[in-house]
Amino acid sequence: MDAGTNGRGEDAWNSVLKAQGEEREKRIAELVSSMSLGDKIREMSGTTNLFKQLYMVLHYNKFPFLAGGNRRQGIPPIRFTDGPRGVALGNSTCFPVSMARGSSWDRELEERIGEAMGVEARSQGSDFFGGVCVNLPRHPGWGRAQETFGEDPYLVGEMGAALVRGLRKHVMACVKHFACNSIEESRFYVDVRVGERPLREVYLPHFKRCLDAGAAAVMSAYNRVNGEYCAHNRHLLRDILKGEWGFKGPVMSDFLWGTRDTVKAALGGLDIEMPLRIHFGRKLKKAVRDGRVPESLIDESVTRILRVKAAYAEAGDRARYSRECVACGEHRALALESARKSMVLLKNEGGLLPLDRGSIKSLAVIGKLADMPNIGDKGSSRVRPPYVITPLQGIRDLAGEVEVRYHDGSDPGQAAAVAAGCDAAVVVVGFTGKDEGESIPYMKGVGGDREDLSLRAEDVSLIASVAGAVERCVVVVEAGSAFLTAGWRDKAGAILVAWYPGMEGGRALAEIVFGEVNPSGKLPVTFPEDNGQLPYFDKRARSIEYGYYHGYRLFDKEGMEPAFPFGFGLSYTEFVYSNLRLSAGVLEDGGSITVKADVTNEGERAGEEVAQLYVSCPAKAIDRPLKELKGFARLRLEPGETGTASFELKTEDLAYYDEESSSWRMEEGSYTVLVGSSSRSGDLPLSSTFTFRKSGTGS
């Protein structure tokens, strides 16, 4: 019987909400069994009305995108909005992009950011947030690398999980794009060829980490994996995600071209098509009636959808949700804190930074980006904050008695003349949404990938001109991922990576330049010396091989020296590592070892350090990376203070995927732990070993 026509549909939904645990599952099953095929299929696709869809062609994310829902049955729709640098509705708080936040290596901060985003989403009518992007940039020139947290699966997983923990207090957190999505301009058709081992060890573990943290949904990717579109990919969606991992929530397609075939998508494991009913409407109903899609699969999808709707029906505290919460003072302060912790000091020759406002009388600020709101790409992740503090404004606001002279850098000779008359210069260069970001079909010159990581030739020329005219030259680079520094870094006395720093970025930059804040960011991606050190990348590839190695692991394997290593970042103080100790010398199946190390601030300024734990495996039975990140801890230390970084290693953290047995295995032997300030061997002064043995194999 159709629950929508018997007058009891709404009561049935209310009974679902009142139940818990197994009883709720029973009530959901009863509701699904009473629904008509049409009502069930309606739950499986976007339902935003046509007028709003057309309006959002020009004003994307003006309203939440709806999916499913039935007024007669009392079932609410899902209300989707995008991220991840903030809520893409209204005039929300714009945080630094995810790559910048990855530079903070601060789980606790990221969780607070997630909670703020959740509050702002709910305050603007959304309950489903698609802002947990955890794809790995196999090549740092991927246009949307700015939307993820870095190159390493452990770091990305930890930061993504933290974001999920904050979001899930208020909204459904959707993790995207599943999987192997890291070429922008060919994302709609590229076939990523990847072996089972790299898929499991490199490109999937961070997704599982986010699901284990409580993510409610998964968004499939546009691309193919091993010949099949991700929204149709039975191995990804049914075998791994819903089978091995036991994920109970729905899988939603990426928008429009994310679904290509009705039957393949339904059989493959897709549950929701967005944002329109192209394949999961009449075509799906016909496929069921023709016997090409079992109705049991429809029931499964609807069960997943209703399960997550019920779980979040009463989420959060409704008293907290109001328009006054959007870009409120608390959230703006959080954006400022994030920008402070995200910026990475790459070079500081002779202690050029911080600039002492008491000893300099004039400061040149050079470059068009210094006076431009530059907060990331203009695609689906776009946030429209009520204001943006530019570098120039931030510096002027904090300059005090220092005279600030600005030139847009359009004429390097004139810019050099301005700098020559000053005690120091800050040159702001880099990229914008025109250079990198989401590639929008039929819109040329917007977003896309960077096959060449070099700065623009005019930026390099500007740096050379200004650095030649003034003794103290600071170069600030705005970007969404790694860039090349060869050819100009020797000319700069100091180099600061600002990324796309959000609405409060200019203020944070000024605080670091003038020493009110001690920089503490660490690179979440390796900065190469040249393009030739990176994996092959073709932004228009129809097919591409994703191997086992990229990032710092590739540099280690090939013995290449990067310009700046993964995990690197300078401070205005000095940290010294000592006293490494392990809780045990032997690790057995199912056990764990605690690793601790002391970090001392031996400088004269308070500061924060990110201690990093890497592990080298025996690698006798199978090829493995020279070392892998397995832990990190952020410590705030006063001058002279010593703190302890503590890490826990579990056996599953050290396992590799055996393709022959289709299982995870541990290799017996000696494992080396390394602790320090970056992935570079010279920055890992502490090391020790432990032995792994299988239970019952002797002493």
C-alpha positions in Angstrom: 0.0 0.0 0.0 1.2 3.5 -0.8 2.1 5.3 2.5 1.5 8.6 0.7 -2.1 7.9 0.0 -3.4 6.2 3.1 -3.1 9.1 5.5 -0.6 7.3 7.7 2.6 8.2 5.8 3.5 11.1 8.1 2.7 9.1 11.2 5.1 6.4 9.8 7.9 8.9 9.5 7.3 10.2 13.0 7.4 6.7 14.3 10.8 6.3 12.6 12.1 9.4 14.4 10.9 8.3 17.8 12.6 4.9 17.5 16.2 4.1 18.1 18.7 1.4 17.2 17.2 -1.9 15.8 13.7 -0.6 16.4 14.4 2.4 14.1 15.8 0.1 11.4 12.6 -2.0 11.7 10.4 1.1 11.3 12.4 2.3 8.3 12.0 -1.1 6.6 8.2 -1.0 7.3 8.0 2.5 5.8 10.0 1.6 2.7 7.9 -1.5 2.1 4.7 0.6 2.2 6.0 3.2 -0.3 5.1 3.1 -4.0 7.9 2.6 -6.5 7.5 6.2 -7.6 7.8 7.6 -4.1 10.9 5.5 -3.5 12.6 6.6 -6.6 11.8 10.3 -5.8 14.0 9.9 -2.7 16.9 9.0 -5.0 17.4 12.2 -7.0 17.5 16.0 -6.8 14.2 17.8 -6.4 15.1 21.5 -6.5 12.4 23.2 -8.7 13.4 24.1 -12.3 13.2 27.9 -11.6 15.8 27.7 -8.9 18.0 25.3 -10.9 18.0 27.8 -13.8 18.7 30.7 -11.5 21.6 28.9 -10.0 23.3 28.5 -13.4 24.3 32.1 -12.9 24.2 32.2 -9.1 25.5 28.8 -8.0 24.7 27.9 -4.4 22.2 30.7 -4.0 19.9 28.2 -2.4 20.5 24.7 -1.0 20.1 21.9 -3.5 17.2 19.6 -2.5 17.1 15.8 -2.9 14.1 13.6 -2.2 11.4 14.5 0.3 7.7 13.9 0.3 5.2 16.3 2.0 2.4 13.8 2.2 4.6 11.3 4.0 6.2 13.9 6.2 9.7 13.0 4.9 11.9 16.1 4.5 14.3 16.6 1.6 18.1 16.6 2.0 19.3 20.3 1.7 22.8 20.2 0.2 25.3 23.0 0.0 29.0 23.1 -0.9 32.3 23.8 0.7 35.1 23.4 1.9 36.5 26.8 2.8 33.2 27.8 4.2 29.5 27.4 3.5 28.8 28.4 -0.1 25.5 30.1 0.8 24.9 33.8 1.5 27.8 35.8 3.0 29.4 33.1 5.1 32.7 33.1 6.9 35.5 32.3 4.5 38.2 30.3 6.1 41.6 29.6 4.5 41.4 26.9 1.8 41.9 23.3 2.9 45.5 23.2 1.7 46.2 26.1 4.0 44.4 24.5 6.9 46.4 21.3 6.2 49.5 23.4 6.8 48.3 24.0 10.4 48.4 20.3 11.2 45.9 21.2 13.9 43.2 18.6 14.4 41.5 20.5 17.3 41.3 23.8 15.2 39.9 21.9 12.2 37.2 20.4 14.3 36.2 23.8 15.6 36.2 25.1 12.0 33.9 22.2 11.1 31.5 23.1 13.9 31.4 26.7 12.8 30.6 25.6 9.2 27.9 23.3 10.5 26.3 26.1 12.4 26.4 28.5 9.4 25.0 25.8 7.1 22.0 25.1 9.4 21.5 28.8 10.0 21.0 29.2 6.2 18.7 26.3 5.6 21.1 23.5 4.8 21.6 20.2 6.6 23.9 18.4 4.2 27.5 19.8 3.6 29.6 18.6 0.7 32.8 20.2 1.9 34.9 17.3 3.1 37.3 17.0 0.1 40.0 14.4 0.7 41.3 13.6 -2.7 45.1 13.3 -2.9 46.9 15.6 -5.3 49.1 13.0 -7.0 50.6 16.0 -8.9 50.5 19.3 -7.0 49.4 21.2 -10.1 45.9 19.7 -9.8 43.6 22.7 -10.0 41.5 21.7 -7.0 44.5 20.7 -4.8 43.5 23.8 -2.7 40.3 22.0 -1.7 42.2 19.1 0.0 44.6 19.0 3.0 47.8 17.7 1.4 49.6 14.9 -0.4 49.8 12.3 2.4 46.9 9.9 3.1 47.6 10.0 6.9 47.6 13.8 7.2 44.6 14.2 4.9 42.7 11.5 6.8 43.4 13.1 10.2 42.4 16.6 9.1 39.4 15.3 7.2 38.2 13.3 10.2 38.6 16.4 12.4 36.4 18.4 10.0 33.8 15.6 10.0 33.7 15.6 13.8 32.9 19.3 13.9 30.4 19.2 11.1 28.4 16.1 12.3 27.3 18.0 15.4 25.0 20.0 13.2 24.8 18.6 9.6 25.4 15.6 7.5 29.0 15.6 6.4 29.6 14.4 2.8 33.0 13.1 1.9 34.2 13.6 -1.7 35.2 12.7 -4.5 35.3 8.9 -4.3 37.9 8.1 -5.8 41.2 9.0 -7.5 39.9 12.4 -8.6 42.9 14.7 -9.1 43.0 15.9 -12.6 40.6 18.8 -13.2 40.4 19.5 -16.9 39.7 15.9 -18.0 37.8 14.9 -14.9 34.6 14.1 -16.8 36.2 11.4 -18.9 39.7 10.4 -17.7 40.2 6.7 -16.9 42.5 6.4 -13.9 44.3 3.0 -14.1 45.4 2.0 -10.6 46.5 -1.3 -9.0 44.7 -2.7 -6.1 47.6 -2.1 -3.7 48.1 1.6 -4.4 44.3 2.1 -4.5 44.0 0.6 -1.0 47.1 2.1 0.6 47.4 5.5 -1.1 44.1 6.6 -2.5 41.4 5.2 -0.2 42.5 5.1 3.5 41.7 8.8 4.2 38.1 8.2 3.0 37.7 5.4 5.4 39.2 7.6 8.2 36.5 10.2 7.6 33.8 7.5 7.5 35.0 6.1 10.8 34.8 9.6 12.2 31.1 9.7 11.4 30.7 11.1 7.9 27.1 10.6 6.8 27.5 10.3 3.0 29.9 9.9 0.2 30.0 11.7 -3.2 31.3 9.7 -6.1 33.7 11.3 -8.6 33.3 12.1 -12.2 36.2 10.1 -13.5 36.6 6.5 -14.3 38.6 4.1 -12.2 40.0 1.1 -14.1 37.5 1.5 -16.9 34.3 2.3 -15.1 32.8 5.6 -14.0 33.0 6.1 -10.3 29.2 6.4 -9.9 28.8 3.0 -11.6 31.8 1.4 -10.1 30.7 -1.8 -8.3 34.2 -2.5 -6.9 34.5 0.9 -5.3 30.9 1.3 -4.1 29.6 -2.1 -3.4 32.7 -4.3 -2.8 34.8 -1.8 -0.8 32.7 1.0 0.5 29.4 -0.8 1.4 30.8 -4.3 1.7 34.3 -4.4 3.3 33.9 -1.0 5.1 30.3 -1.6 6.1 29.2 2.0 5.3 25.5 2.4 6.0 24.9 5.8 4.5 24.1 6.9 0.9 26.3 7.5 -2.1 25.5 10.7 -4.0 26.7 11.5 -7.5 28.7 14.6 -8.4 26.5 17.0 -10.3 25.1 16.6 -13.8 27.8 14.5 -15.5 28.4 12.4 -12.4 25.9 9.8 -13.6 26.0 8.4 -17.1 23.9 5.3 -17.2 20.7 4.4 -15.2 21.2 0.7 -14.9 24.9 0.7 -14.3 24.6 3.3 -11.6 21.8 1.5 -9.8 23.6 -1.8 -10.0 27.0 -0.3 -9.2 25.8 1.2 -5.9 24.8 4.8 -6.5 21.9 6.0 -4.2 21.2 9.6 -5.1 21.6 11.4 -8.5 22.2 15.1 -8.3 21.0 17.7 -8.9 18.3 16.6 -11.5 16.3 13.5 -12.3 18.1 12.5 -15.5 18.7 8.8 -14.9 17.1 8.3 -11.5 13.6 9.2 -12.5 11.4 7.7 -15.2 14.3 5.8 -16.7 15.0 4.1 -13.3 11.3 3.3 -12.8 11.2 1.7 -16.3 14.4 -0.3 -15.6 12.8 -1.7 -12.4 9.6 -2.6 -14.2 11.6 -4.2 -17.0 13.5 -6.3 -14.6 16.9 -4.8 -15.4 17.2 -3.3 -11.8 15.9 -5.4 -8.9 13.5 -3.4 -6.7 15.4 -4.7 -3.7 18.3 -2.4 -4.7 15.9 0.5 -4.8 14.7 -0.5 -1.3 18.3 -0.6 -0.1 19.1 2.9 -1.4 16.0 4.4 0.1 16.7 2.7 3.4 20.2 4.3 3.4 18.7 7.7 2.6 16.0 7.5 5.3 18.5 6.2 7.8 20.7 9.3 7.5 17.7 11.7 7.4 16.4 10.2 10.6 19.8 10.3 12.3 20.1 14.1 11.6 16.5 15.1 12.0 17.2 16.3 15.6 20.9 17.1 15.2 22.4 20.1 16.9 20.9 22.8 19.0 18.2 24.8 17.2 18.8 27.7 19.5 22.2 28.2 18.0 21.0 28.6 14.4 20.2 32.1 13.2 21.4 34.6 10.6 23.3 36.4 13.3 25.6 33.3 13.5 26.7 33.7 9.9 30.2 35.4 9.7 29.7 36.3 13.4 32.6 37.6 15.5 33.4 34.2 16.9 33.7 32.7 13.4 35.7 35.6 12.0 38.1 35.1 15.0 38.4 31.5 14.1 39.2 32.3 10.5 41.9 34.6 11.7 43.4 31.9 14.0 43.4 29.5 11.1 45.2 32.0 8.8 47.8 32.6 11.5 48.5 28.9 11.9 48.4 28.1 8.2 51.1 30.4 6.8 54.5 28.7 6.2 57.8 30.5 6.5 60.1 28.9 3.9 63.1 31.2 4.3 64.3 33.9 6.7 67.8 34.8 5.9 69.6 36.6 8.7 66.4 36.9 10.7 64.9 39.4 8.3 61.5 38.7 9.7 59.8 39.9 11.8 60.1 43.5 10.8 60.6 45.8 13.8 58.2 48.7 13.6 60.4 50.6 16.0 63.5 50.5 13.7 62.0 51.0 10.2 60.4 54.2 9.0 59.0 53.1 5.7 57.8 49.9 4.1 57.0 49.2 0.4 54.2 46.8 -0.4 54.4 45.7 -4.0 52.1 43.6 -6.3 48.6 43.7 -7.5 47.7 40.7 -5.3 48.6 42.8 -2.3 45.5 44.9 -2.9 43.2 42.2 -4.2 40.7 40.0 -2.3 42.2 36.6 -3.3 40.5 33.7 -1.4 40.5 30.9 -3.9 38.8 29.6 -7.0 35.5 30.6 -8.4 33.9 27.2 -8.8 31.6 25.2 -6.5 33.7 25.9 -3.5 33.3 29.7 -3.8 32.4 31.5 -0.6 31.2 35.1 -0.6 32.2 36.6 2.8 31.0 40.1 3.9 34.6 41.4 3.6 38.1 40.4 2.9 41.2 41.8 4.6 43.9 42.1 1.8 47.6 42.0 2.6 47.9 45.8 2.0 45.0 46.6 4.3 46.3 44.3 7.0 49.8 45.8 6.8 48.5 49.4 6.9 46.2 48.6 9.8 49.2 47.3 11.9 52.0 49.5 10.6 51.7 52.1 13.4 54.2 54.9 12.7 55.7 53.0 9.7 54.9 54.7 6.4 53.4 52.2 3.9 54.0 52.9 0.2 52.1 50.8 -2.3 52.8 50.0 -6.0 50.8 47.4 -8.0 54.0 46.1 -9.7 52.7 46.6 -13.2 55.9 48.4 -14.0 58.8 46.6 -12.3 61.1 49.7 -12.7 58.7 52.0 -10.9 58.1 49.4 -8.3 61.8 49.1 -7.7 62.0 52.9 -7.4 59.3 52.9 -4.7 61.1 50.1 -2.8 64.5 51.8 -3.1 63.2 54.7 -1.0 62.0 52.3 1.8 63.7 50.4 4.6 62.1 47.1 3.5 59.7 45.7 0.9 57.0 43.1 0.9 56.3 41.7 -2.6 53.0 39.8 -3.0 52.8 37.5 -6.0 51.1 34.2 -6.9 48.0 32.8 -8.5 44.2 33.4 -8.6 41.1 31.6 -9.6 42.0 32.3 -13.2 45.1 30.2 -12.9 43.9 27.2 -10.9 40.7 25.8 -9.5 37.6 24.0 -10.7 37.4 23.9 -14.4 33.9 25.1 -15.5 32.6 23.7 -18.8 32.2 26.3 -21.6 34.1 29.0 -19.5 37.6 29.5 -20.8 40.3 31.1 -18.6 38.7 30.0 -15.4 40.4 27.5 -13.1 42.0 24.3 -14.4 45.3 22.6 -13.7 48.9 23.9 -13.6 51.2 21.6 -15.5 54.0 24.0 -14.9 54.4 25.1 -11.2 56.5 28.2 -12.0 55.4 31.6 -11.0 54.4 33.9 -13.9 57.4 35.4 -15.7 56.3 38.9 -14.7 56.2 37.9 -11.0 59.7 36.6 -11.2 60.8 39.8 -12.9 59.1 41.9 -10.3 60.8 40.0 -7.4 64.2 40.5 -9.1 63.6 44.2 -9.6 62.4 44.9 -6.1 65.0 42.7 -4.4 67.7 44.4 -6.3 66.6 47.8 -5.1 66.1 47.2 -1.3 68.2 45.2 1.1 65.4 43.6 3.0 62.9 42.0 0.6 60.1 39.7 1.8 58.2 37.6 -0.9 54.7 36.5 0.0 53.1 33.9 -2.3 49.4 33.3 -2.6 48.6 29.9 -4.1 46.5 26.7 -3.7 49.4 24.2 -3.8 53.1 23.9 -4.4 55.0 26.2 -6.7 58.6 26.5 -8.0 61.1 28.8 -6.3 64.2 28.1 -8.4 65.4 31.2 -10.2 64.1 33.7 -7.6 64.4 32.4 -4.0 68.0 33.4 -3.7 67.0 37.0 -4.3 64.4 37.1 -1.5 65.6 37.5 2.1 62.4 35.9 3.4 59.7 33.8 1.7 56.2 33.3 3.3 53.5 31.0 1.8 50.1 32.6 2.5 48.1 30.2 0.4 44.5 31.5 -0.2 44.2 32.7 3.4 40.5 33.5 3.7 38.7 36.7 4.8 41.1 37.5 7.6 44.2 36.5 5.7 45.7 40.0 5.3 45.4 40.7 9.1 47.2 37.4 9.8 49.9 38.1 7.3 50.6 41.5 8.8 50.8 40.0 12.3 53.4 37.6 11.2 55.4 40.2 9.2 55.5 42.5 12.3 56.1 39.7 14.8 52.9 39.8 16.7 52.4 36.1 15.6 55.1 33.5 15.3 54.7 31.5 12.1 54.0 27.8 12.7 52.7 26.3 9.5 54.3 23.2 8.0 54.1 22.2 4.3 51.4 19.6 3.6 52.9 19.1 0.1 56.5 18.7 -1.2 57.8 21.8 -3.0 59.9 20.4 -5.9 63.1 22.0 -7.3 61.8 21.6 -10.8 58.8 20.1 -12.8 60.9 17.1 -13.8 60.8 15.8 -10.2 57.0 15.2 -10.4 54.9 12.3 -11.7 53.8 12.5 -15.3 50.8 14.8 -15.6 48.6 15.5 -18.6 45.6 17.7 -17.8 43.8 16.5 -20.8 44.6 12.8 -20.5 42.0 10.3 -21.5 43.8 7.6 -19.5 46.5 7.8 -16.9 48.4 5.4 -14.6 48.3 6.2 -10.9 51.3 4.5 -9.3 52.3 3.7 -5.7 54.7 6.7 -5.3 54.1 10.4 -5.3 55.0 13.3 -3.0 57.8 12.9 -0.4 57.6 9.1 -0.8 58.6 9.5 -4.5 61.4 11.9 -3.6 62.7 9.4 -1.0 62.6 6.5 -3.4 64.4 8.3 -6.3 66.9 10.1 -4.0 65.7 13.5 -5.2 66.3 16.7 -3.2 63.2 19.0 -3.1 63.3 22.7 -2.8 61.4 22.4 0.5 60.3 19.0 1.9 56.9 17.8 3.1 56.4 18.9 6.7 58.9 21.8 6.5 58.3 25.3 8.0 60.4 27.8 9.9 59.7 29.7 13.1 61.0 32.8 14.8 62.3 30.6 17.6 64.3 27.3 17.8 63.0 23.9 18.8 65.2 21.1 19.9 64.2 17.4 20.0 65.4 14.9 22.6 64.6 11.9 24.8 62.9 9.6 22.4 61.3 6.6 24.1 59.1 3.7 23.2 56.7 1.9 25.6 57.9 -1.5 24.3 60.5 -3.0 22.1 58.2 -5.6 20.7 54.8 -5.2 19.0 52.5 -8.1 18.5 49.3 -8.6 16.5 46.5 -6.4 17.8 48.8 -4.5 20.1 50.2 -0.9 20.1 53.3 1.0 21.0 53.4 4.5 22.5 56.2 6.7 21.1 57.2 9.9 23.0 59.7 12.6 22.4 60.5 15.9 24.2 60.6 19.2 22.4 62.3 22.2 23.9 61.9 25.9 22.8 65.4 27.2 23.1 64.6 30.5 21.6 63.4 33.8 23.0 59.9 33.8 21.6 56.8 31.6 22.4 56.0 29.4 19.5 54.2 26.3 18.2 55.9 23.3 16.7 54.5 20.4 14.8 56.4 17.2 15.8 56.1 14.5 13.2 56.5 10.7 13.5 57.6 8.7 10.5 58.0 4.9 10.3 60.3 2.9 8.1 59.2 -0.7 7.6 61.4 -3.8 6.9 60.3 -3.9 3.3 61.8 -7.4 2.7 58.8 -9.1 1.3 57.5 -6.2 -0.7 58.5 -2.8 -2.0 57.5 -0.1 0.6 58.3 3.6 1.0 61.5 4.6 2.8 59.4 6.2 5.5 55.7 7.1 6.0 54.0 9.7 8.2 52.2 7.9 11.0 51.6 10.6 13.6 51.9 14.3 14.4 51.4 16.5 17.5 51.2 20.3 17.7 52.8 21.8 20.8 52.8 25.4 22.1 55.9 26.2 24.1 57.1 29.3 26.0 60.8 30.2 25.8 62.8 27.6 27.7 59.8 25.3 28.0 59.9 21.6 27.2 56.8 19.7 26.1 56.2 16.0 25.2 54.9 14.8 21.9 53.1 11.5 22.2 52.1 9.2 19.4 50.4 5.8 19.3 51.2 3.1 16.7 48.8 0.2 16.2 49.6 -2.9 14.1 47.0 -1.9 11.5 48.8 1.4 11.0 51.8 -0.6 9.7 50.1 -3.1 7.5 50.4 -3.4 3.7 47.8 -4.7 1.2 48.6 -8.1 -0.2 47.0 -8.3 -3.7 47.4 -12.1 -3.9 45.4 -12.8 -0.8 43.3 -9.6 -1.0 44.1 -8.9 2.6 46.1 -6.7 4.9 49.3 -8.1 6.2 52.1 -7.2 8.6 55.7 -8.0 7.9 57.8 -9.4 10.7 61.0 -7.7 11.5 62.6 -4.5 12.7 60.7 -1.1 12.3 62.4 2.2 12.7 60.6 5.3 14.2 61.9 8.7 13.3 60.7 11.9 15.0 61.5 15.5 14.1 60.3 18.7 12.3 59.9 17.6 8.7 60.2 14.6 6.4 63.8 15.5 5.4 66.3 13.1 7.0 68.3 15.9 8.4 65.2 17.2 10.2 64.5 13.8 11.9 67.2 13.8 14.7 65.5 11.1 16.8 65.3 7.4 15.9 64.7 4.1 17.6 63.5 0.6 16.6 61.0 -2.0 17.6 60.3 -5.5 16.4 57.0 -6.7 15.1 56.3 -10.4 15.5 53.2 -12.4 15.0 51.6 -13.8 18.2 53.0 -17.2 19.2 56.2 -17.0 17.1 58.6 -16.9 20.1 60.7 -14.4 21.9 
